[in-house]
Amino acid sequence: MIEGYLTINEVAEKWNVSARRVRTMCSNGQIVGAAKLGKVWAIPISSEKPIDGRVTTGEYRNWRKNN
């Protein structure tokens, strides 16, 4: 990999998330400075883990029944 950049697998291990989640964050533009070089994503070493906006508390579970 290019000096100063990490691969998807290295970032996934560093942030303790799956590689698929890191790919999704890259394609959604959540990781600042990430660039796709051919088939491979290059993520800057200095990039920080973005805030996960997914709801994991079950807050919206069965929301139709509450109305």
GICOR-V188752 format. One record per run of one state. SS is the DSSP state (a for helix, b for strand, c for the rest). FROM is the first residue (numbers start at 1). LEN is the number of residues. If there is no record, write none. Layout:
[[SS FROM LEN] [SS FROM LEN]]
//
This chain:
[[c 1 4] [b 5 2] [c 7 1] [a 8 8] [c 16 3] [a 19 9] [c 28 7] [b 35 3] [c 38 2] [b 40 5] [c 45 18] [a 63 4] [c 67 1]]
//
